Amino acid sequence: MISTGIALALGALLLFGGWAVTAGFATRSVSAVNAVFLSYVASIAIAGVYVLWAKRPITGTRTDVAFALASGAFLAAGSISFYAALTRGNMAIISAIAALYFVVPVVVGVLYLDVALSAANLAGLALAVVAVVLIAL
């Protein structure tokens, strides 16, 4: 049996995949900026219902709340960039390149948080980059 964390990660994989595909379809006739806006309207509605259902007040240190807000700013800017890329390129290639976003927290972890990578971790990162290069050919 798989752990709850793995099950949720697989759900995220499928949902993010659905997001990339529907974003690609949307940008066929909707401008990137309007497609992002409309997607965020849907996002805030779903997140708002979830927050109301969960009944959890916003708590945390000022620093961590600021990080949460900053992550939203990065997400919005990244979404705008992603949607703009979809209007100018192949959905499969754009999505594969954008999917390498996980490299950024790995690099930050290694440089600033003293995260150690094993040889297997490094090989996995290298293979992920090779996979994207092959998809883009």
C-alpha positions, 0 to 999 in steps of 0.5 A, spaced: 500 500 500 502 506 498 503 512 503 498 518 503 503 522 501 505 518 495 498 518 493 497 525 494 503 526 489 500 522 484 494 526 484 498 532 483 501 529 477 495 528 474 492 534 476 498 538 474 498 534 467 490 536 466 492 544 468 498 544 462 493 540 457 487 545 458 492 551 458 495 549 452 487 548 449 485 555 452 491 559 449 489 557 442 484 563 442 485 566 449 490 571 450 496 568 455 494 574 460 486 572 460 487 565 460 492 566 466 486 570 469 481 566 468 485 560 471 486 564 477 479 565 478 477 558 478 483 557 482 481 562 488 474 559 487 476 552 489 481 554 494 476 558 497 471 552 498 477 548 500 479 553 506 472 554 508 471 546 508 477 545 512 475 551 517 483 552 519 485 559 520 491 563 517 496 562 522 504 562 522 509 567 523 510 573 519 516 570 515 512 564 513 506 568 511 510 572 507 513 566 504 506 563 502 505 570 499 511 570 495 510 563 493 503 565 490 507 571 486 512 566 483 506 562 481 503 567 478 509 570 474 511 563 472 503 561 470 504 568 466 510 565 463 508 558 461 501 561 458 505 566 454 510 560 452 504 556 450 502 561 445 508 561 442 511 553 442 509 546 442 505 544 448 509 538 449 515 541 449 513 547 453 510 543 458 516 538 459 521 544 460 517 547 465 516 541 469 524 541 470 522 547 475 524 542 481 531 543 479 530 550 482 529 548 489 534 542 489 539 547 487 537 552 493 537 546 498 544 544 496 547 552 496 543 555 502 540 549 506 546 544 506 542 539 503 546 533 500 545 529 494 547 522 493 550 519 486 543 517 485 540 523 486 545 527 481 544 521 476 536 522 477 537 530 475 541 529 469 536 523 466 531 528 467 534 534 463 536 529 458 529 526 458 527 534 456 532 535 451 530 528 448 522 530 448 524 537 445 528 534 439 
